[in-house]
Amino acid sequence: MISILMPSIRTHLLEGVYNSISDSFHGDWELVLVSPYPLPDTLKDKINILYIKDAGNPIRCRQRGLVEAHGEYICYAADDVLFYPNSLDIAYNTIKDKDYKTIVLGKYREGNEDNPFMDSDEYYMLKTHDFLKQPMQGLPDYMLLNTGLLSTKLMKEVGGFDCQFEACAMACVDLSIRVQNYGCKVIIQNEPIFKSTHLPGTIGDHEPIHNAQITHDQPLFLYLYLNPANKGRTIIPLDNWEKTPTRWIRRFGEA
């Protein structure tokens, strides 16, 4: 079984997300939805949805989903994605007979226009991205796991996502580094797994994510990885989400 971890505020999109997963994977799967809002009526009776109520930041929500997931493998995504037909079948068939430290790196697309660079392997190297060039100096050629398929056992061994980060981008970079420091083998899937929307800057409902990344997560990442003592970091506590606020004030305001 695959568990797809998905924090959600855009519940009006979830029926389409659910249907796209059905076309993407033809084995057993569950969608682990973590949200402060109730499920839409069309999904309330789905037996393969695990719903967790939480108003914390997106990484706290992903981590809670990981802790409670039932699947042997984990995929993670935002709630504005549509999975491509058979893409999770391809990922599963790639990983199912491999050692649990094998990871499928999922390419993806975003926005209304296809970006050919996102189909290249080079895009998924951390050193390709300007912000990461300085902290990555002298380190191996890490791959970027913004999504993919990973063993649940592996994810729990390394402690999953670091909930010191508030938003997904830098938390995924941190996870990417830690699992590769842990000795994992990365297989790049040529076929993209899903396509997401693209909201640059503070457009639409993206403002809290943008502000979290720029004012909090990127400085935190630099603080961690410009410190030589953290260059080889791997394992963090799986229960680290418990130390984060139960309400993400950037999005939901004070209670």
Buried (B, 14 or more C-beta within 10 A) or exposed (E): BBBBBBBBBBBEBBBEBBEBBBBBBEEEBBBBBBBBBEBEEEBEEBEBBBBBEBBBBBBBBBBBBBBEBEBBBBBBBBBBBBBBEBBBBBBBEBBEEEEBBBBBBBBBBBEEEEEEEBBEEEBBBBBBBEBBEEBBEEBEEBBBBBBBBBBBEBBBBBBBBBBBBBBBBBBBBBBBBBBBBBEBEBBBBEBBBBBBBBBEEEEEEBBBBBBBBEEBBBEBBBEBBEEEEEBEBBEBEBEBBEEBEEBBEBBBEEE
